[in-house]
Amino acid sequence: MHTTPVLSLAALALLVAAAPAAACNPAMPVIRSDRGLVFSAEAFAHPTWRQRSADGRMRTFGRQIWRGRIGGRSAYLTFDEIPGTSGPNHYLAHRLDRVPAPLRWERAGRYDLGESFIIRGGPLDGVWTVTNCRP
């Protein structure tokens, strides 16, 4: 059995996983929607908590939250980290839903939203693109 391609792919995956997050200026996300709205983040929080999942086991859940502004109004960009699901569930709204853990706001930090993402549902749904980062 020839394993070189598998090892090469594994090595490439490790390099990609170890790559640093994009350099952003300013240090917090600035994103633009396909409708022309602009969200500028001012602070970041990453609360985590433990709760029983549907299978009865205790698991760690988390939420990444960016507090910012859209057109002079406060807004919150969030995505939930739910064990056993595929990918983040982005949400953007003018109000922050209750979070089951304390929030510790930071003015800078590492984040990786990708180049663009889709928000499905809510008042600010659409395709959003990060405008202030470069790889």
VMD Tcl script that builds the backbone (N, CA, C; Angstrom):
set m [mol new atoms 405]
animate dup $m
set s [atomselect $m all]
$s set {name element resname resid chain x y z} {
  {N N MET 1 A 0.846 -1.178 0.000}
  {CA C MET 1 A 0.000 0.000 0.000}
  {C C MET 1 A 0.894 1.244 0.000}
  {N N HIS 2 A 0.586 2.191 -0.838}
  {CA C HIS 2 A 1.384 3.407 -0.983}
  {C C HIS 2 A 0.761 4.519 -0.127}
  {N N THR 3 A 1.502 5.042 0.870}
  {CA C THR 3 A 0.915 6.008 1.806}
  {C C THR 3 A 1.473 7.421 1.659}
  {N N THR 4 A 2.364 7.658 0.739}
  {CA C THR 4 A 2.969 8.980 0.606}
  {C C THR 4 A 1.933 10.075 0.375}
  {N N PRO 5 A 0.965 9.912 -0.558}
  {CA C PRO 5 A -0.014 10.987 -0.738}
  {C C PRO 5 A -0.814 11.260 0.532}
  {N N VAL 6 A -1.139 10.222 1.283}
  {CA C VAL 6 A -1.897 10.419 2.511}
  {C C VAL 6 A -1.059 11.223 3.506}
  {N N LEU 7 A 0.217 10.858 3.647}
  {CA C LEU 7 A 1.085 11.594 4.553}
  {C C LEU 7 A 1.255 13.029 4.095}
  {N N SER 8 A 1.373 13.250 2.806}
  {CA C SER 8 A 1.516 14.610 2.294}
  {C C SER 8 A 0.272 15.428 2.582}
  {N N LEU 9 A -0.896 14.838 2.406}
  {CA C LEU 9 A -2.137 15.549 2.701}
  {C C LEU 9 A -2.241 15.843 4.190}
  {N N ALA 10 A -1.841 14.897 5.018}
  {CA C ALA 10 A -1.881 15.116 6.467}
  {C C ALA 10 A -0.936 16.246 6.861}
  {N N ALA 11 A 0.266 16.273 6.283}
  {CA C ALA 11 A 1.223 17.337 6.582}
  {C C ALA 11 A 0.674 18.688 6.138}
  {N N LEU 12 A 0.041 18.737 4.966}
  {CA C LEU 12 A -0.551 19.970 4.471}
  {C C LEU 12 A -1.671 20.432 5.403}
  {N N ALA 13 A -2.485 19.500 5.873}
  {CA C ALA 13 A -3.564 19.853 6.790}
  {C C ALA 13 A -3.012 20.444 8.078}
  {N N LEU 14 A -1.918 19.896 8.589}
  {CA C LEU 14 A -1.308 20.435 9.804}
  {C C LEU 14 A -0.771 21.838 9.577}
  {N N LEU 15 A -0.162 22.084 8.424}
  {CA C LEU 15 A 0.346 23.415 8.123}
  {C C LEU 15 A -0.777 24.426 8.044}
  {N N VAL 16 A -1.883 24.043 7.394}
  {CA C VAL 16 A -3.015 24.946 7.268}
  {C C VAL 16 A -3.611 25.216 8.642}
  {N N ALA 17 A -3.751 24.174 9.470}
  {CA C ALA 17 A -4.325 24.336 10.802}
  {C C ALA 17 A -3.450 25.219 11.673}
  {N N ALA 18 A -2.135 25.189 11.469}
  {CA C ALA 18 A -1.220 25.962 12.298}
  {C C ALA 18 A -1.051 27.399 11.800}
  {N N ALA 19 A -1.619 27.707 10.626}
  {CA C ALA 19 A -1.457 29.043 10.073}
  {C C ALA 19 A -2.101 30.074 10.998}
  {N N PRO 20 A -1.479 31.242 11.181}
  {CA C PRO 20 A -2.044 32.254 12.062}
  {C C PRO 20 A -3.307 32.853 11.455}
  {N N ALA 21 A -4.141 33.416 12.300}
  {CA C ALA 21 A -5.328 34.103 11.820}
  {C C ALA 21 A -4.893 35.296 10.979}
  {N N ALA 22 A -5.782 35.774 10.153}
  {CA C ALA 22 A -5.470 36.886 9.266}
  {C C ALA 22 A -5.118 38.135 10.059}
  {N N ALA 23 A -4.251 38.974 9.475}
  {CA C ALA 23 A -3.905 40.262 10.080}
  {C C ALA 23 A -5.030 41.240 9.773}
  {N N CYS 24 A -5.574 41.857 10.790}
  {CA C CYS 24 A -6.715 42.749 10.604}
  {C C CYS 24 A -6.400 44.139 11.132}
  {N N ASN 25 A -6.832 45.142 10.406}
  {CA C ASN 25 A -6.634 46.524 10.812}
  {C C ASN 25 A -7.931 47.281 10.553}
  {N N PRO 26 A -8.657 47.713 11.581}
  {CA C PRO 26 A -8.363 47.585 13.002}
  {C C PRO 26 A -8.414 46.127 13.464}
  {N N ALA 27 A -8.045 45.910 14.730}
  {CA C ALA 27 A -7.893 44.554 15.261}
  {C C ALA 27 A -9.212 43.798 15.382}
  {N N MET 28 A -10.325 44.470 15.334}
  {CA C MET 28 A -11.628 43.816 15.423}
  {C C MET 28 A -12.279 43.781 14.042}
  {N N PRO 29 A -13.211 42.838 13.820}
  {CA C PRO 29 A -13.813 42.679 12.492}
  {C C PRO 29 A -14.601 43.902 12.014}
  {N N VAL 30 A -14.492 44.148 10.732}
  {CA C VAL 30 A -15.374 45.067 10.015}
  {C C VAL 30 A -15.927 44.238 8.869}
  {N N ILE 31 A -17.249 44.102 8.821}
  {CA C ILE 31 A -17.865 43.268 7.787}
  {C C ILE 31 A -18.940 44.057 7.049}
  {N N ARG 32 A -19.139 43.707 5.774}
  {CA C ARG 32 A -20.127 44.384 4.926}
  {C C ARG 32 A -21.096 43.341 4.385}
  {N N SER 33 A -22.377 43.704 4.381}
  {CA C SER 33 A -23.399 42.785 3.872}
  {C C SER 33 A -23.609 42.989 2.383}
  {N N ASP 34 A -24.266 42.015 1.769}
  {CA C ASP 34 A -24.605 42.133 0.355}
  {C C ASP 34 A -25.644 43.227 0.115}
  {N N ARG 35 A -26.226 43.769 1.186}
  {CA C ARG 35 A -27.176 44.887 1.091}
  {C C ARG 35 A -26.510 46.224 1.389}
  {N N GLY 36 A -25.169 46.216 1.642}
  {CA C GLY 36 A -24.432 47.448 1.866}
  {C C GLY 36 A -24.333 47.894 3.317}
  {N N LEU 37 A -24.850 47.106 4.258}
  {CA C LEU 37 A -24.715 47.436 5.672}
  {C C LEU 37 A -23.298 47.137 6.133}
  {N N VAL 38 A -22.780 47.925 7.085}
  {CA C VAL 38 A -21.431 47.715 7.615}
  {C C VAL 38 A -21.518 47.537 9.126}
  {N N PHE 39 A -20.922 46.446 9.624}
  {CA C PHE 39 A -20.821 46.173 11.058}
  {C C PHE 39 A -19.363 46.363 11.443}
  {N N SER 40 A -19.107 47.238 12.439}
  {CA C SER 40 A -17.756 47.466 12.959}
  {C C SER 40 A -17.733 47.011 14.416}
  {N N ALA 41 A -16.948 45.975 14.698}
  {CA C ALA 41 A -16.874 45.432 16.050}
  {C C ALA 41 A -16.049 46.335 16.947}
  {N N GLU 42 A -16.451 46.418 18.218}
  {CA C GLU 42 A -15.748 47.219 19.220}
  {C C GLU 42 A -15.150 46.359 20.324}
  {N N ALA 43 A -15.744 45.192 20.586}
  {CA C ALA 43 A -15.273 44.318 21.657}
  {C C ALA 43 A -15.687 42.879 21.355}
  {N N PHE 44 A -14.985 41.946 22.008}
  {CA C PHE 44 A -15.170 40.528 21.753}
  {C C PHE 44 A -15.296 39.790 23.083}
  {N N ALA 45 A -16.195 38.810 23.163}
  {CA C ALA 45 A -16.311 37.938 24.339}
  {C C ALA 45 A -16.463 36.498 23.854}
  {N N HIS 46 A -15.960 35.571 24.656}
  {CA C HIS 46 A -16.060 34.149 24.303}
  {C C HIS 46 A -16.465 33.337 25.538}
  {N N PRO 47 A -17.749 33.428 25.934}
  {CA C PRO 47 A -18.195 32.662 27.091}
  {C C PRO 47 A -18.324 31.176 26.760}
  {N N THR 48 A -18.016 30.323 27.725}
  {CA C THR 48 A -18.231 28.880 27.593}
  {C C THR 48 A -18.971 28.394 28.827}
  {N N TRP 49 A -19.690 27.311 28.686}
  {CA C TRP 49 A -20.426 26.729 29.795}
  {C C TRP 49 A -20.644 25.247 29.527}
  {N N ARG 50 A -20.948 24.522 30.587}
  {CA C ARG 50 A -21.218 23.089 30.473}
  {C C ARG 50 A -22.707 22.873 30.652}
  {N N GLN 51 A -23.250 22.009 29.806}
  {CA C GLN 51 A -24.648 21.637 29.956}
  {C C GLN 51 A -24.855 20.248 29.386}
  {N N ARG 52 A -25.947 19.645 29.771}
  {CA C ARG 52 A -26.272 18.302 29.308}
  {C C ARG 52 A -26.774 18.389 27.868}
  {N N SER 53 A -26.212 17.570 26.995}
  {CA C SER 53 A -26.627 17.559 25.593}
  {C C SER 53 A -27.802 16.593 25.426}
  {N N ALA 54 A -28.316 16.503 24.221}
  {CA C ALA 54 A -29.477 15.658 23.935}
  {C C ALA 54 A -29.215 14.186 24.254}
  {N N ASP 55 A -27.935 13.757 24.174}
  {CA C ASP 55 A -27.623 12.353 24.477}
  {C C ASP 55 A -27.401 12.111 25.970}
  {N N GLY 56 A -27.577 13.141 26.801}
  {CA C GLY 56 A -27.464 12.991 28.240}
  {C C GLY 56 A -26.088 13.262 28.810}
  {N N ARG 57 A -25.077 13.414 27.960}
  {CA C ARG 57 A -23.712 13.683 28.451}
  {C C ARG 57 A -23.502 15.166 28.678}
  {N N MET 58 A -22.644 15.487 29.647}
  {CA C MET 58 A -22.263 16.880 29.883}
  {C C MET 58 A -21.231 17.278 28.828}
  {N N ARG 59 A -21.462 18.402 28.180}
  {CA C ARG 59 A -20.565 18.883 27.130}
  {C C ARG 59 A -20.314 20.373 27.329}
  {N N THR 60 A -19.202 20.844 26.736}
  {CA C THR 60 A -18.869 22.261 26.784}
  {C C THR 60 A -19.425 22.950 25.545}
  {N N PHE 61 A -20.206 23.981 25.776}
  {CA C PHE 61 A -20.765 24.801 24.714}
  {C C PHE 61 A -20.094 26.164 24.791}
  {N N GLY 62 A -20.136 26.917 23.715}
  {CA C GLY 62 A -19.546 28.244 23.718}
  {C C GLY 62 A -20.250 29.150 22.733}
  {N N ARG 63 A -19.968 30.416 22.858}
  {CA C ARG 63 A -20.506 31.404 21.920}
  {C C ARG 63 A -19.439 32.468 21.722}
  {N N GLN 64 A -19.147 32.781 20.476}
  {CA C GLN 64 A -18.271 33.908 20.169}
  {C C GLN 64 A -19.181 35.096 19.892}
  {N N ILE 65 A -18.880 36.215 20.541}
  {CA C ILE 65 A -19.740 37.394 20.448}
  {C C ILE 65 A -18.890 38.612 20.127}
  {N N TRP 66 A -19.284 39.334 19.098}
  {CA C TRP 66 A -18.671 40.616 18.773}
  {C C TRP 66 A -19.721 41.697 19.012}
  {N N ARG 67 A -19.395 42.679 19.844}
  {CA C ARG 67 A -20.269 43.820 20.094}
  {C C ARG 67 A -19.792 44.947 19.198}
  {N N GLY 68 A -20.704 45.579 18.496}
  {CA C GLY 68 A -20.310 46.648 17.586}
  {C C GLY 68 A -21.472 47.529 17.195}
  {N N ARG 69 A -21.345 48.140 16.011}
  {CA C ARG 69 A -22.354 49.088 15.548}
  {C C ARG 69 A -22.637 48.880 14.064}
  {N N ILE 70 A -23.896 49.124 13.724}
  {CA C ILE 70 A -24.338 49.182 12.333}
  {C C ILE 70 A -25.129 50.469 12.188}
  {N N GLY 71 A -24.621 51.380 11.380}
  {CA C GLY 71 A -25.324 52.640 11.162}
  {C C GLY 71 A -25.657 53.393 12.436}
  {N N GLY 72 A -24.742 53.415 13.398}
  {CA C GLY 72 A -24.956 54.149 14.628}
  {C C GLY 72 A -25.724 53.381 15.699}
  {N N ARG 73 A -26.257 52.201 15.378}
  {CA C ARG 73 A -26.995 51.391 16.359}
  {C C ARG 73 A -26.130 50.244 16.854}
  {N N SER 74 A -26.294 49.903 18.124}
  {CA C SER 74 A -25.600 48.738 18.677}
  {C C SER 74 A -26.055 47.476 17.962}
  {N N ALA 75 A -25.116 46.537 17.801}
  {CA C ALA 75 A -25.439 45.256 17.179}
  {C C ALA 75 A -24.490 44.197 17.726}
  {N N TYR 76 A -24.892 42.944 17.614}
  {CA C TYR 76 A -24.100 41.822 18.122}
  {C C TYR 76 A -24.014 40.743 17.051}
  {N N LEU 77 A -22.788 40.376 16.703}
  {CA C LEU 77 A -22.530 39.263 15.797}
  {C C LEU 77 A -22.133 38.088 16.677}
  {N N THR 78 A -22.831 36.968 16.540}
  {CA C THR 78 A -22.536 35.799 17.364}
  {C C THR 78 A -22.440 34.557 16.516}
  {N N PHE 79 A -21.709 33.581 17.009}
  {CA C PHE 79 A -21.926 32.225 16.534}
  {C C PHE 79 A -21.711 31.253 17.661}
  {N N ASP 80 A -22.599 30.257 17.657}
  {CA C ASP 80 A -22.615 29.250 18.705}
  {C C ASP 80 A -21.668 28.118 18.359}
  {N N GLU 81 A -20.984 27.627 19.375}
  {CA C GLU 81 A -20.118 26.456 19.248}
  {C C GLU 81 A -20.847 25.306 19.939}
  {N N ILE 82 A -21.472 24.458 19.132}
  {CA C ILE 82 A -22.281 23.364 19.658}
  {C C ILE 82 A -21.584 22.054 19.343}
  {N N PRO 83 A -21.199 21.288 20.377}
  {CA C PRO 83 A -20.492 20.020 20.127}
  {C C PRO 83 A -21.304 19.092 19.230}
  {N N GLY 84 A -20.618 18.470 18.276}
  {CA C GLY 84 A -21.260 17.493 17.397}
  {C C GLY 84 A -22.003 18.084 16.222}
  {N N THR 85 A -21.902 19.392 16.005}
  {CA C THR 85 A -22.562 19.993 14.839}
  {C C THR 85 A -21.506 20.402 13.827}
  {N N SER 86 A -21.942 20.646 12.623}
  {CA C SER 86 A -20.991 20.996 11.563}
  {C C SER 86 A -20.997 22.497 11.332}
  {N N GLY 87 A -20.003 23.151 11.852}
  {CA C GLY 87 A -19.824 24.561 11.548}
  {C C GLY 87 A -20.610 25.497 12.436}
  {N N PRO 88 A -20.252 26.769 12.376}
  {CA C PRO 88 A -20.872 27.764 13.241}
  {C C PRO 88 A -22.261 28.174 12.749}
  {N N ASN 89 A -23.074 28.623 13.670}
  {CA C ASN 89 A -24.386 29.181 13.368}
  {C C ASN 89 A -24.306 30.674 13.611}
  {N N HIS 90 A -24.008 31.437 12.555}
  {CA C HIS 90 A -23.848 32.885 12.690}
  {C C HIS 90 A -25.212 33.549 12.901}
  {N N TYR 91 A -25.208 34.620 13.674}
  {CA C TYR 91 A -26.414 35.404 13.881}
  {C C TYR 91 A -25.989 36.850 14.130}
  {N N LEU 92 A -26.756 37.793 13.628}
  {CA C LEU 92 A -26.458 39.207 13.802}
  {C C LEU 92 A -27.766 39.920 14.080}
  {N N ALA 93 A -27.824 40.640 15.198}
  {CA C ALA 93 A -29.047 41.342 15.582}
  {C C ALA 93 A -28.693 42.559 16.427}
  {N N HIS 94 A -29.686 43.408 16.649}
  {CA C HIS 94 A -29.463 44.611 17.445}
  {C C HIS 94 A -29.562 44.343 18.947}
  {N N ARG 95 A -30.042 43.168 19.319}
  {CA C ARG 95 A -30.114 42.786 20.742}
  {C C ARG 95 A -29.360 41.484 20.934}
  {N N LEU 96 A -28.739 41.333 22.097}
  {CA C LEU 96 A -28.018 40.105 22.429}
  {C C LEU 96 A -28.928 39.220 23.267}
  {N N ASP 97 A -29.139 37.987 22.797}
  {CA C ASP 97 A -29.918 37.024 23.574}
  {C C ASP 97 A -29.172 36.682 24.852}
  {N N ARG 98 A -29.895 36.158 25.823}
  {CA C ARG 98 A -29.301 35.757 27.094}
  {C C ARG 98 A -28.207 34.726 26.849}
  {N N VAL 99 A -27.094 34.898 27.547}
  {CA C VAL 99 A -25.958 33.979 27.461}
  {C C VAL 99 A -25.837 33.299 28.825}
  {N N PRO 100 A -25.737 31.954 28.872}
  {CA C PRO 100 A -25.704 31.249 30.161}
  {C C PRO 100 A -24.339 31.267 30.864}
  {N N ALA 101 A -23.544 32.273 30.616}
  {CA C ALA 101 A -22.229 32.407 31.261}
  {C C ALA 101 A -21.866 33.886 31.292}
  {N N PRO 102 A -21.010 34.289 32.237}
  {CA C PRO 102 A -20.606 35.701 32.294}
  {C C PRO 102 A -19.825 36.114 31.049}
  {N N LEU 103 A -19.966 37.386 30.672}
  {CA C LEU 103 A -19.237 37.925 29.522}
  {C C LEU 103 A -18.055 38.744 30.014}
  {N N ARG 104 A -16.892 38.494 29.435}
  {CA C ARG 104 A -15.681 39.272 29.718}
  {C C ARG 104 A -15.255 39.901 28.391}
  {N N TRP 105 A -15.556 41.177 28.226}
  {CA C TRP 105 A -15.304 41.869 26.962}
  {C C TRP 105 A -13.826 42.215 26.813}
  {N N GLU 106 A -13.285 41.939 25.624}
  {CA C GLU 106 A -11.898 42.250 25.270}
  {C C GLU 106 A -11.937 43.216 24.083}
  {N N ARG 107 A -10.928 44.043 23.963}
  {CA C ARG 107 A -10.865 45.008 22.850}
  {C C ARG 107 A -10.099 44.488 21.643}
  {N N ALA 108 A -9.447 43.355 21.778}
  {CA C ALA 108 A -8.718 42.750 20.660}
  {C C ALA 108 A -8.590 41.266 20.951}
  {N N GLY 109 A -8.290 40.507 19.928}
  {CA C GLY 109 A -8.104 39.074 20.116}
  {C C GLY 109 A -8.017 38.377 18.776}
  {N N ARG 110 A -7.742 37.086 18.830}
  {CA C ARG 110 A -7.662 36.308 17.597}
  {C C ARG 110 A -9.050 35.835 17.207}
  {N N TYR 111 A -9.348 35.945 15.956}
  {CA C TYR 111 A -10.613 35.437 15.455}
  {C C TYR 111 A -10.419 35.060 13.996}
  {N N ASP 112 A -11.272 34.197 13.517}
  {CA C ASP 112 A -11.240 33.816 12.115}
  {C C ASP 112 A -12.667 33.587 11.661}
  {N N LEU 113 A -13.235 34.601 11.038}
  {CA C LEU 113 A -14.592 34.493 10.520}
  {C C LEU 113 A -14.612 33.902 9.119}
  {N N GLY 114 A -13.443 33.710 8.518}
  {CA C GLY 114 A -13.399 33.340 7.113}
  {C C GLY 114 A -13.553 34.605 6.284}
  {N N GLU 115 A -13.515 34.453 4.977}
  {CA C GLU 115 A -13.657 35.626 4.110}
  {C C GLU 115 A -15.084 36.127 4.067}
  {N N SER 116 A -16.032 35.195 4.090}
  {CA C SER 116 A -17.441 35.576 4.090}
  {C C SER 116 A -18.257 34.464 4.741}
  {N N PHE 117 A -19.457 34.797 5.133}
  {CA C PHE 117 A -20.352 33.834 5.756}
  {C C PHE 117 A -21.781 34.297 5.536}
  {N N ILE 118 A -22.718 33.397 5.762}
  {CA C ILE 118 A -24.135 33.675 5.541}
  {C C ILE 118 A -24.848 33.680 6.887}
  {N N ILE 119 A -25.699 34.672 7.071}
  {CA C ILE 119 A -26.583 34.717 8.234}
  {C C ILE 119 A -27.986 34.451 7.701}
  {N N ARG 120 A -28.581 33.387 8.208}
  {CA C ARG 120 A -29.920 32.989 7.764}
  {C C ARG 120 A -30.929 33.356 8.844}
  {N N GLY 121 A -31.857 34.202 8.513}
  {CA C GLY 121 A -32.894 34.590 9.458}
  {C C GLY 121 A -32.495 35.795 10.276}
  {N N GLY 122 A -33.491 36.459 10.818}
  {CA C GLY 122 A -33.246 37.635 11.632}
  {C C GLY 122 A -33.236 38.898 10.789}
  {N N PRO 123 A -33.187 40.037 11.454}
  {CA C PRO 123 A -33.303 41.317 10.752}
  {C C PRO 123 A -32.094 41.673 9.900}
  {N N LEU 124 A -30.964 41.018 10.120}
  {CA C LEU 124 A -29.732 41.374 9.404}
  {C C LEU 124 A -29.192 40.189 8.615}
  {N N ASP 125 A -30.105 39.388 8.048}
  {CA C ASP 125 A -29.663 38.211 7.299}
  {C C ASP 125 A -29.035 38.613 5.974}
  {N N GLY 126 A -28.271 37.713 5.407}
  {CA C GLY 126 A -27.627 37.942 4.123}
  {C C GLY 126 A -26.207 37.409 4.117}
  {N N VAL 127 A -25.496 37.713 3.046}
  {CA C VAL 127 A -24.096 37.325 2.909}
  {C C VAL 127 A -23.248 38.478 3.425}
  {N N TRP 128 A -22.316 38.177 4.338}
  {CA C TRP 128 A -21.443 39.175 4.951}
  {C C TRP 128 A -19.998 38.846 4.606}
  {N N THR 129 A -19.209 39.876 4.282}
  {CA C THR 129 A -17.824 39.709 3.892}
  {C C THR 129 A -16.927 40.534 4.811}
  {N N VAL 130 A -15.856 39.924 5.301}
  {CA C VAL 130 A -14.892 40.636 6.133}
  {C C VAL 130 A -14.094 41.576 5.239}
  {N N THR 131 A -13.997 42.855 5.628}
  {CA C THR 131 A -13.367 43.855 4.746}
  {C C THR 131 A -12.003 44.340 5.230}
  {N N ASN 132 A -11.625 44.041 6.470}
  {CA C ASN 132 A -10.427 44.663 7.020}
  {C C ASN 132 A -9.296 43.677 7.327}
  {N N CYS 133 A -9.332 42.489 6.752}
  {CA C CYS 133 A -8.300 41.502 7.046}
  {C C CYS 133 A -7.616 41.044 5.766}
  {N N ARG 134 A -6.354 40.657 5.930}
  {CA C ARG 134 A -5.619 40.060 4.810}
  {C C ARG 134 A -4.893 38.835 5.351}
  {N N PRO 135 A -4.763 37.790 4.537}
  {CA C PRO 135 A -4.093 36.563 5.012}
  {C C PRO 135 A -2.624 36.775 5.271}
}
mol reanalyze $m
mol bondsrecalc $m
mol representation Tube
mol addrep $m
